Amino acid sequence: MTSKELLYVEDALGHESFMKSCSKKTSGQLKDPMLSSYIAELEQKHTGLFNKFLNLL
């Protein structure tokens, strides 16, 4: 993996980590159960993407 590719993967990991934490925090604050459930699904999606990027290293 080139250094440029490594920088891309590290950047993507940072973005996915941020999205995971934001969606987790938001789903806990929402009062609408359907919306909260949807945001929790997004958290799972970002967790999966984070793990896929992590596996590239």
CHARMM-style PDB file with segment names, atoms N, HN, CA, C and O in Angstrom:
ATOM      1  N   MET     1       0.847  -1.165   0.000  1.00  0.00      PROA
ATOM      2  CA  MET     1       0.000   0.000   0.000  1.00  0.00      PROA
ATOM      3  C   MET     1       0.903   1.242   0.000  1.00  0.00      PROA
ATOM      4  O   MET     1       1.842   1.344   0.790  1.00  0.00      PROA
ATOM      5  N   THR     2       0.604   2.162  -0.885  1.00  0.00      PROA
ATOM      6  HN  THR     2      -0.159   2.080  -1.526  1.00  0.00      PROA
ATOM      7  CA  THR     2       1.408   3.380  -0.957  1.00  0.00      PROA
ATOM      8  C   THR     2       1.067   4.307   0.209  1.00  0.00      PROA
ATOM      9  O   THR     2       0.060   4.125   0.893  1.00  0.00      PROA
ATOM     10  N   SER     3       1.910   5.283   0.417  1.00  0.00      PROA
ATOM     11  HN  SER     3       2.729   5.431  -0.139  1.00  0.00      PROA
ATOM     12  CA  SER     3       1.663   6.220   1.517  1.00  0.00      PROA
ATOM     13  C   SER     3       0.401   7.039   1.267  1.00  0.00      PROA
ATOM     14  O   SER     3      -0.307   7.394   2.210  1.00  0.00      PROA
ATOM     15  N   LYS     4       0.118   7.338   0.010  1.00  0.00      PROA
ATOM     16  HN  LYS     4       0.692   7.050  -0.756  1.00  0.00      PROA
ATOM     17  CA  LYS     4      -1.102   8.091  -0.316  1.00  0.00      PROA
ATOM     18  C   LYS     4      -2.342   7.249  -0.012  1.00  0.00      PROA
ATOM     19  O   LYS     4      -3.327   7.763   0.518  1.00  0.00      PROA
ATOM     20  N   GLU     5      -2.297   5.979  -0.341  1.00  0.00      PROA
ATOM     21  HN  GLU     5      -1.496   5.561  -0.771  1.00  0.00      PROA
ATOM     22  CA  GLU     5      -3.415   5.084  -0.043  1.00  0.00      PROA
ATOM     23  C   GLU     5      -3.601   4.929   1.464  1.00  0.00      PROA
ATOM     24  O   GLU     5      -4.727   4.898   1.960  1.00  0.00      PROA
ATOM     25  N   LEU     6      -2.497   4.834   2.179  1.00  0.00      PROA
ATOM     26  HN  LEU     6      -1.582   4.859   1.777  1.00  0.00      PROA
ATOM     27  CA  LEU     6      -2.554   4.722   3.632  1.00  0.00      PROA
ATOM     28  C   LEU     6      -3.196   5.963   4.240  1.00  0.00      PROA
ATOM     29  O   LEU     6      -4.005   5.853   5.162  1.00  0.00      PROA
ATOM     30  N   LEU     7      -2.846   7.134   3.736  1.00  0.00      PROA
ATOM     31  HN  LEU     7      -2.189   7.224   2.987  1.00  0.00      PROA
ATOM     32  CA  LEU     7      -3.463   8.374   4.219  1.00  0.00      PROA
ATOM     33  C   LEU     7      -4.970   8.382   3.956  1.00  0.00      PROA
ATOM     34  O   LEU     7      -5.751   8.843   4.788  1.00  0.00      PROA
ATOM     35  N   TYR     8      -5.367   7.870   2.794  1.00  0.00      PROA
ATOM     36  HN  TYR     8      -4.732   7.496   2.117  1.00  0.00      PROA
ATOM     37  CA  TYR     8      -6.792   7.793   2.469  1.00  0.00      PROA
ATOM     38  C   TYR     8      -7.516   6.881   3.454  1.00  0.00      PROA
ATOM     39  O   TYR     8      -8.581   7.236   3.959  1.00  0.00      PROA
ATOM     40  N   VAL     9      -6.953   5.722   3.726  1.00  0.00      PROA
ATOM     41  HN  VAL     9      -6.088   5.434   3.315  1.00  0.00      PROA
ATOM     42  CA  VAL     9      -7.582   4.771   4.644  1.00  0.00      PROA
ATOM     43  C   VAL     9      -7.654   5.361   6.052  1.00  0.00      PROA
ATOM     44  O   VAL     9      -8.671   5.214   6.730  1.00  0.00      PROA
ATOM     45  N   GLU    10      -6.595   6.021   6.494  1.00  0.00      PROA
ATOM     46  HN  GLU    10      -5.769   6.140   5.943  1.00  0.00      PROA
ATOM     47  CA  GLU    10      -6.613   6.647   7.816  1.00  0.00      PROA
ATOM     48  C   GLU    10      -7.672   7.738   7.890  1.00  0.00      PROA
ATOM     49  O   GLU    10      -8.353   7.876   8.906  1.00  0.00      PROA
ATOM     50  N   ASP    11      -7.815   8.511   6.822  1.00  0.00      PROA
ATOM     51  HN  ASP    11      -7.262   8.399   5.996  1.00  0.00      PROA
ATOM     52  CA  ASP    11      -8.827   9.559   6.776  1.00  0.00      PROA
ATOM     53  C   ASP    11     -10.231   8.950   6.812  1.00  0.00      PROA
ATOM     54  O   ASP    11     -11.109   9.436   7.526  1.00  0.00      PROA
ATOM     55  N   ALA    12     -10.431   7.893   6.044  1.00  0.00      PROA
ATOM     56  HN  ALA    12      -9.718   7.498   5.464  1.00  0.00      PROA
ATOM     57  CA  ALA    12     -11.731   7.218   6.019  1.00  0.00      PROA
ATOM     58  C   ALA    12     -12.068   6.630   7.391  1.00  0.00      PROA
ATOM     59  O   ALA    12     -13.219   6.685   7.823  1.00  0.00      PROA
ATOM     60  N   LEU    13     -11.071   6.072   8.074  1.00  0.00      PROA
ATOM     61  HN  LEU    13     -10.136   6.027   7.723  1.00  0.00      PROA
ATOM     62  CA  LEU    13     -11.288   5.547   9.424  1.00  0.00      PROA
ATOM     63  C   LEU    13     -11.746   6.657  10.372  1.00  0.00      PROA
ATOM     64  O   LEU    13     -12.642   6.454  11.192  1.00  0.00      PROA
ATOM     65  N   GLY    14     -11.126   7.823  10.252  1.00  0.00      PROA
ATOM     66  HN  GLY    14     -10.398   7.987   9.587  1.00  0.00      PROA
ATOM     67  CA  GLY    14     -11.520   8.956  11.084  1.00  0.00      PROA
ATOM     68  C   GLY    14     -12.946   9.395  10.818  1.00  0.00      PROA
ATOM     69  O   GLY    14     -13.696   9.690  11.749  1.00  0.00      PROA
ATOM     70  N   HSD    15     -13.325   9.439   9.541  1.00  0.00      PROA
ATOM     71  HN  HSD    15     -12.716   9.199   8.785  1.00  0.00      PROA
ATOM     72  CA  HSD    15     -14.689   9.835   9.189  1.00  0.00      PROA
ATOM     73  C   HSD    15     -15.715   8.824   9.694  1.00  0.00      PROA
ATOM     74  O   HSD    15     -16.751   9.199  10.242  1.00  0.00      PROA
ATOM     75  N   GLU    16     -15.420   7.554   9.506  1.00  0.00      PROA
ATOM     76  HN  GLU    16     -14.579   7.249   9.060  1.00  0.00      PROA
ATOM     77  CA  GLU    16     -16.361   6.527   9.952  1.00  0.00      PROA
ATOM     78  C   GLU    16     -16.470   6.493  11.476  1.00  0.00      PROA
ATOM     79  O   GLU    16     -17.553   6.271  12.019  1.00  0.00      PROA
ATOM     80  N   SER    17     -15.372   6.708  12.151  1.00  0.00      PROA
ATOM     81  HN  SER    17     -14.493   6.889  11.710  1.00  0.00      PROA
ATOM     82  CA  SER    17     -15.402   6.764  13.615  1.00  0.00      PROA
ATOM     83  C   SER    17     -16.274   7.924  14.086  1.00  0.00      PROA
ATOM     84  O   SER    17     -17.057   7.780  15.025  1.00  0.00      PROA
ATOM     85  N   PHE    18     -16.133   9.068  13.429  1.00  0.00      PROA
ATOM     86  HN  PHE    18     -15.497   9.184  12.667  1.00  0.00      PROA
ATOM     87  CA  PHE    18     -16.939  10.237  13.765  1.00  0.00      PROA
ATOM     88  C   PHE    18     -18.417   9.962  13.517  1.00  0.00      PROA
ATOM     89  O   PHE    18     -19.259  10.291  14.351  1.00  0.00      PROA
ATOM     90  N   MET    19     -18.734   9.361  12.376  1.00  0.00      PROA
ATOM     91  HN  MET    19     -18.050   9.094  11.698  1.00  0.00      PROA
ATOM     92  CA  MET    19     -20.136   9.074  12.052  1.00  0.00      PROA
ATOM     93  C   MET    19     -20.729   8.050  13.016  1.00  0.00      PROA
ATOM     94  O   MET    19     -21.899   8.154  13.386  1.00  0.00      PROA
ATOM     95  N   LYS    20     -19.931   7.061  13.426  1.00  0.00      PROA
ATOM     96  HN  LYS    20     -18.981   6.976  13.125  1.00  0.00      PROA
ATOM     97  CA  LYS    20     -20.394   6.082  14.415  1.00  0.00      PROA
ATOM     98  C   LYS    20     -20.765   6.779  15.711  1.00  0.00      PROA
ATOM     99  O   LYS    20     -21.846   6.553  16.254  1.00  0.00      PROA
ATOM    100  N   SER    21     -19.879   7.620  16.207  1.00  0.00      PROA
ATOM    101  HN  SER    21     -19.000   7.803  15.766  1.00  0.00      PROA
ATOM    102  CA  SER    21     -20.123   8.274  17.497  1.00  0.00      PROA
ATOM    103  C   SER    21     -21.292   9.246  17.413  1.00  0.00      PROA
ATOM    104  O   SER    21     -22.084   9.340  18.351  1.00  0.00      PROA
ATOM    105  N   CYS    22     -21.410   9.970  16.304  1.00  0.00      PROA
ATOM    106  HN  CYS    22     -20.766   9.893  15.543  1.00  0.00      PROA
ATOM    107  CA  CYS    22     -22.540  10.901  16.150  1.00  0.00      PROA
ATOM    108  C   CYS    22     -23.870  10.168  16.090  1.00  0.00      PROA
ATOM    109  O   CYS    22     -24.837  10.578  16.732  1.00  0.00      PROA
ATOM    110  N   SER    23     -23.923   9.097  15.330  1.00  0.00      PROA
ATOM    111  HN  SER    23     -23.137   8.764  14.809  1.00  0.00      PROA
ATOM    112  CA  SER    23     -25.187   8.376  15.205  1.00  0.00      PROA
ATOM    113  C   SER    23     -25.561   7.675  16.508  1.00  0.00      PROA
ATOM    114  O   SER    23     -26.742   7.581  16.843  1.00  0.00      PROA
ATOM    115  N   LYS    24     -24.566   7.183  17.245  1.00  0.00      PROA
ATOM    116  HN  LYS    24     -23.607   7.259  16.973  1.00  0.00      PROA
ATOM    117  CA  LYS    24     -24.857   6.555  18.529  1.00  0.00      PROA
ATOM    118  C   LYS    24     -25.434   7.579  19.508  1.00  0.00      PROA
ATOM    119  O   LYS    24     -26.422   7.310  20.191  1.00  0.00      PROA
ATOM    120  N   LYS    25     -24.815   8.733  19.566  1.00  0.00      PROA
ATOM    121  HN  LYS    25     -24.012   8.951  19.012  1.00  0.00      PROA
ATOM    122  CA  LYS    25     -25.272   9.801  20.462  1.00  0.00      PROA
ATOM    123  C   LYS    25     -26.680  10.263  20.061  1.00  0.00      PROA
ATOM    124  O   LYS    25     -27.545  10.448  20.917  1.00  0.00      PROA
ATOM    125  N   THR    26     -26.896  10.446  18.773  1.00  0.00      PROA
ATOM    126  HN  THR    26     -26.193  10.296  18.078  1.00  0.00      PROA
ATOM    127  CA  THR    26     -28.184  10.939  18.284  1.00  0.00      PROA
ATOM    128  C   THR    26     -29.302   9.939  18.524  1.00  0.00      PROA
ATOM    129  O   THR    26     -30.395  10.326  18.938  1.00  0.00      PROA
ATOM    130  N   SER    27     -29.050   8.662  18.271  1.00  0.00      PROA
ATOM    131  HN  SER    27     -28.162   8.348  17.935  1.00  0.00      PROA
ATOM    132  CA  SER    27     -30.110   7.666  18.455  1.00  0.00      PROA
ATOM    133  C   SER    27     -30.548   7.577  19.908  1.00  0.00      PROA
ATOM    134  O   SER    27     -31.705   7.267  20.193  1.00  0.00      PROA
ATOM    135  N   GLY    28     -29.635   7.847  20.820  1.00  0.00      PROA
ATOM    136  HN  GLY    28     -28.696   8.099  20.589  1.00  0.00      PROA
ATOM    137  CA  GLY    28     -29.986   7.828  22.238  1.00  0.00      PROA
ATOM    138  C   GLY    28     -30.775   9.044  22.674  1.00  0.00      PROA
ATOM    139  O   GLY    28     -31.462   8.999  23.694  1.00  0.00      PROA
ATOM    140  N   GLN    29     -30.692  10.128  21.921  1.00  0.00      PROA
ATOM    141  HN  GLN    29     -30.134  10.164  21.092  1.00  0.00      PROA
ATOM    142  CA  GLN    29     -31.370  11.361  22.292  1.00  0.00      PROA
ATOM    143  C   GLN    29     -32.750  11.509  21.666  1.00  0.00      PROA
ATOM    144  O   GLN    29     -33.558  12.311  22.134  1.00  0.00      PROA
ATOM    145  N   LEU    30     -33.025  10.751  20.621  1.00  0.00      PROA
ATOM    146  HN  LEU    30     -32.368  10.099  20.241  1.00  0.00      PROA
ATOM    147  CA  LEU    30     -34.301  10.903  19.914  1.00  0.00      PROA
ATOM    148  C   LEU    30     -35.446  10.264  20.677  1.00  0.00      PROA
ATOM    149  O   LEU    30     -35.293   9.211  21.295  1.00  0.00      PROA
ATOM    150  N   LYS    31     -36.590  10.916  20.622  1.00  0.00      PROA
ATOM    151  HN  LYS    31     -36.715  11.772  20.120  1.00  0.00      PROA
ATOM    152  CA  LYS    31     -37.776  10.401  21.301  1.00  0.00      PROA
ATOM    153  C   LYS    31     -38.655   9.557  20.365  1.00  0.00      PROA
ATOM    154  O   LYS    31     -39.416   8.704  20.823  1.00  0.00      PROA
ATOM    155  N   ASP    32     -38.546   9.796  19.077  1.00  0.00      PROA
ATOM    156  HN  ASP    32     -37.928  10.489  18.705  1.00  0.00      PROA
ATOM    157  CA  ASP    32     -39.310   9.030  18.086  1.00  0.00      PROA
ATOM    158  C   ASP    32     -38.647   7.662  17.919  1.00  0.00      PROA
ATOM    159  O   ASP    32     -37.508   7.589  17.457  1.00  0.00      PROA
ATOM    160  N   PRO    33     -39.337   6.577  18.287  1.00  0.00      PROA
ATOM    161  CA  PRO    33     -38.705   5.249  18.224  1.00  0.00      PROA
ATOM    162  C   PRO    33     -38.316   4.808  16.812  1.00  0.00      PROA
ATOM    163  O   PRO    33     -37.296   4.141  16.634  1.00  0.00      PROA
ATOM    164  N   MET    34     -39.112   5.170  15.814  1.00  0.00      PROA
ATOM    165  HN  MET    34     -39.940   5.712  15.958  1.00  0.00      PROA
ATOM    166  CA  MET    34     -38.774   4.767  14.444  1.00  0.00      PROA
ATOM    167  C   MET    34     -37.526   5.490  13.955  1.00  0.00      PROA
ATOM    168  O   MET    34     -36.657   4.887  13.326  1.00  0.00      PROA
ATOM    169  N   LEU    35     -37.443   6.769  14.243  1.00  0.00      PROA
ATOM    170  HN  LEU    35     -38.149   7.259  14.753  1.00  0.00      PROA
ATOM    171  CA  LEU    35     -36.276   7.538  13.829  1.00  0.00      PROA
ATOM    172  C   LEU    35     -35.034   7.088  14.592  1.00  0.00      PROA
ATOM    173  O   LEU    35     -33.948   6.989  14.021  1.00  0.00      PROA
ATOM    174  N   SER    36     -35.196   6.820  15.864  1.00  0.00      PROA
ATOM    175  HN  SER    36     -36.078   6.900  16.328  1.00  0.00      PROA
ATOM    176  CA  SER    36     -34.095   6.329  16.674  1.00  0.00      PROA
ATOM    177  C   SER    36     -33.595   4.988  16.151  1.00  0.00      PROA
ATOM    178  O   SER    36     -32.390   4.744  16.108  1.00  0.00      PROA
ATOM    179  N   SER    37     -34.513   4.128  15.758  1.00  0.00      PROA
ATOM    180  HN  SER    37     -35.493   4.326  15.793  1.00  0.00      PROA
ATOM    181  CA  SER    37     -34.153   2.830  15.207  1.00  0.00      PROA
ATOM    182  C   SER    37     -33.388   2.988  13.887  1.00  0.00      PROA
ATOM    183  O   SER    37     -32.415   2.277  13.634  1.00  0.00      PROA
ATOM    184  N   TYR    38     -33.834   3.913  13.068  1.00  0.00      PROA
ATOM    185  HN  TYR    38     -34.624   4.491  13.274  1.00  0.00      PROA
ATOM    186  CA  TYR    38     -33.162   4.159  11.792  1.00  0.00      PROA
ATOM    187  C   TYR    38     -31.733   4.664  12.017  1.00  0.00      PROA
ATOM    188  O   TYR    38     -30.800   4.219  11.349  1.00  0.00      PROA
ATOM    189  N   ILE    39     -31.572   5.577  12.945  1.00  0.00      PROA
ATOM    190  HN  ILE    39     -32.330   5.938  13.488  1.00  0.00      PROA
ATOM    191  CA  ILE    39     -30.243   6.114  13.237  1.00  0.00      PROA
ATOM    192  C   ILE    39     -29.349   5.011  13.825  1.00  0.00      PROA
ATOM    193  O   ILE    39     -28.148   4.980  13.557  1.00  0.00      PROA
ATOM    194  N   ALA    40     -29.929   4.113  14.620  1.00  0.00      PROA
ATOM    195  HN  ALA    40     -30.904   4.138  14.838  1.00  0.00      PROA
ATOM    196  CA  ALA    40     -29.165   2.982  15.149  1.00  0.00      PROA
ATOM    197  C   ALA    40     -28.696   2.069  14.003  1.00  0.00      PROA
ATOM    198  O   ALA    40     -27.597   1.519  14.058  1.00  0.00      PROA
ATOM    199  N   GLU    41     -29.530   1.913  12.971  1.00  0.00      PROA
ATOM    200  HN  GLU    41     -30.423   2.360  12.926  1.00  0.00      PROA
ATOM    201  CA  GLU    41     -29.123   1.138  11.796  1.00  0.00      PROA
ATOM    202  C   GLU    41     -27.960   1.813  11.083  1.00  0.00      PROA
ATOM    203  O   GLU    41     -27.041   1.146  10.608  1.00  0.00      PROA
ATOM    204  N   LEU    42     -28.006   3.145  11.011  1.00  0.00      PROA
ATOM    205  HN  LEU    42     -28.752   3.687  11.397  1.00  0.00      PROA
ATOM    206  CA  LEU    42     -26.891   3.873  10.403  1.00  0.00      PROA
ATOM    207  C   LEU    42     -25.615   3.675  11.197  1.00  0.00      PROA
ATOM    208  O   LEU    42     -24.532   3.568  10.623  1.00  0.00      PROA
ATOM    209  N   GLU    43     -25.739   3.625  12.523  1.00  0.00      PROA
ATOM    210  HN  GLU    43     -26.619   3.711  12.990  1.00  0.00      PROA
ATOM    211  CA  GLU    43     -24.571   3.372  13.367  1.00  0.00      PROA
ATOM    212  C   GLU    43     -23.957   2.017  13.025  1.00  0.00      PROA
ATOM    213  O   GLU    43     -22.737   1.889  12.917  1.00  0.00      PROA
ATOM    214  N   GLN    44     -24.808   1.013  12.855  1.00  0.00      PROA
ATOM    215  HN  GLN    44     -25.798   1.118  12.942  1.00  0.00      PROA
ATOM    216  CA  GLN    44     -24.310  -0.316  12.504  1.00  0.00      PROA
ATOM    217  C   GLN    44     -23.634  -0.308  11.136  1.00  0.00      PROA
ATOM    218  O   GLN    44     -22.617  -0.972  10.933  1.00  0.00      PROA
ATOM    219  N   LYS    45     -24.205   0.450  10.197  1.00  0.00      PROA
ATOM    220  HN  LYS    45     -25.031   0.990  10.361  1.00  0.00      PROA
ATOM    221  CA  LYS    45     -23.615   0.539   8.862  1.00  0.00      PROA
ATOM    222  C   LYS    45     -22.229   1.181   8.935  1.00  0.00      PROA
ATOM    223  O   LYS    45     -21.288   0.707   8.300  1.00  0.00      PROA
ATOM    224  N   HSD    46     -22.108   2.252   9.704  1.00  0.00      PROA
ATOM    225  HN  HSD    46     -22.873   2.638  10.220  1.00  0.00      PROA
ATOM    226  CA  HSD    46     -20.816   2.921   9.825  1.00  0.00      PROA
ATOM    227  C   HSD    46     -19.811   2.060  10.594  1.00  0.00      PROA
ATOM    228  O   HSD    46     -18.611   2.119  10.327  1.00  0.00      PROA
ATOM    229  N   THR    47     -20.293   1.273  11.533  1.00  0.00      PROA
ATOM    230  HN  THR    47     -21.268   1.225  11.750  1.00  0.00      PROA
ATOM    231  CA  THR    47     -19.408   0.344  12.235  1.00  0.00      PROA
ATOM    232  C   THR    47     -18.855  -0.689  11.256  1.00  0.00      PROA
ATOM    233  O   THR    47     -17.670  -1.019  11.295  1.00  0.00      PROA
ATOM    234  N   GLY    48     -19.717  -1.192  10.383  1.00  0.00      PROA
ATOM    235  HN  GLY    48     -20.680  -0.923  10.352  1.00  0.00      PROA
ATOM    236  CA  GLY    48     -19.274  -2.144   9.370  1.00  0.00      PROA
ATOM    237  C   GLY    48     -18.264  -1.539   8.413  1.00  0.00      PROA
ATOM    238  O   GLY    48     -17.267  -2.175   8.070  1.00  0.00      PROA
ATOM    239  N   LEU    49     -18.519  -0.312   7.981  1.00  0.00      PROA
ATOM    240  HN  LEU    49     -19.329   0.204   8.260  1.00  0.00      PROA
ATOM    241  CA  LEU    49     -17.575   0.359   7.086  1.00  0.00      PROA
ATOM    242  C   LEU    49     -16.248   0.619   7.784  1.00  0.00      PROA
ATOM    243  O   LEU    49     -15.187   0.469   7.177  1.00  0.00      PROA
ATOM    244  N   PHE    50     -16.300   1.011   9.059  1.00  0.00      PROA
ATOM    245  HN  PHE    50     -17.161   1.133   9.551  1.00  0.00      PROA
ATOM    246  CA  PHE    50     -15.078   1.226   9.832  1.00  0.00      PROA
ATOM    247  C   PHE    50     -14.259  -0.054   9.880  1.00  0.00      PROA
ATOM    248  O   PHE    50     -13.044  -0.026   9.683  1.00  0.00      PROA
ATOM    249  N   ASN    51     -14.923  -1.172  10.139  1.00  0.00      PROA
ATOM    250  HN  ASN    51     -15.910  -1.194  10.299  1.00  0.00      PROA
ATOM    251  CA  ASN    51     -14.218  -2.463  10.232  1.00  0.00      PROA
ATOM    252  C   ASN    51     -13.627  -2.873   8.884  1.00  0.00      PROA
ATOM    253  O   ASN    51     -12.540  -3.448   8.834  1.00  0.00      PROA
ATOM    254  N   LYS    52     -14.336  -2.581   7.791  1.00  0.00      PROA
ATOM    255  HN  LYS    52     -15.220  -2.114   7.831  1.00  0.00      PROA
ATOM    256  CA  LYS    52     -13.809  -2.916   6.452  1.00  0.00      PROA
ATOM    257  C   LYS    52     -12.546  -2.103   6.164  1.00  0.00      PROA
ATOM    258  O   LYS    52     -11.560  -2.637   5.656  1.00  0.00      PROA
ATOM    259  N   PHE    53     -12.580  -0.820   6.488  1.00  0.00      PROA
ATOM    260  HN  PHE    53     -13.381  -0.386   6.901  1.00  0.00      PROA
ATOM    261  CA  PHE    53     -11.376   0.000   6.284  1.00  0.00      PROA
ATOM    262  C   PHE    53     -10.233  -0.463   7.185  1.00  0.00      PROA
ATOM    263  O   PHE    53      -9.074  -0.487   6.770  1.00  0.00      PROA
ATOM    264  N   LEU    54     -10.567  -0.827   8.414  1.00  0.00      PROA
ATOM    265  HN  LEU    54     -11.508  -0.807   8.752  1.00  0.00      PROA
ATOM    266  CA  LEU    54      -9.548  -1.289   9.344  1.00  0.00      PROA
ATOM    267  C   LEU    54      -8.886  -2.567   8.845  1.00  0.00      PROA
ATOM    268  O   LEU    54      -7.686  -2.765   9.038  1.00  0.00      PROA
ATOM    269  N   ASN    55      -9.661  -3.428   8.209  1.00  0.00      PROA
ATOM    270  HN  ASN    55     -10.635  -3.267   8.053  1.00  0.00      PROA
ATOM    271  CA  ASN    55      -9.116  -4.681   7.684  1.00  0.00      PROA
ATOM    272  C   ASN    55      -8.163  -4.472   6.513  1.00  0.00      PROA
ATOM    273  O   ASN    55      -7.402  -5.373   6.162  1.00  0.00      PROA
ATOM    274  N   LEU    56      -8.202  -3.283   5.906  1.00  0.00      PROA
ATOM    275  HN  LEU    56      -8.821  -2.551   6.192  1.00  0.00      PROA
ATOM    276  CA  LEU    56      -7.275  -2.992   4.809  1.00  0.00      PROA
ATOM    277  C   LEU    56      -5.845  -2.794   5.322  1.00  0.00      PROA
ATOM    278  O   LEU    56      -4.879  -2.924   4.571  1.00  0.00      PROA
ATOM    279  N   LEU    57      -5.732  -2.478   6.610  1.00  0.00      PROA
ATOM    280  HN  LEU    57      -6.517  -2.372   7.220  1.00  0.00      PROA
ATOM    281  CA  LEU    57      -4.399  -2.187   7.165  1.00  0.00      PROA
ATOM    282  C   LEU    57      -3.656  -3.434   7.533  1.00  0.00      PROA
ATOM    283  OT1 LEU    57      -2.524  -3.359   8.011  1.00  0.00      PROA
TER     284      LEU     57
END
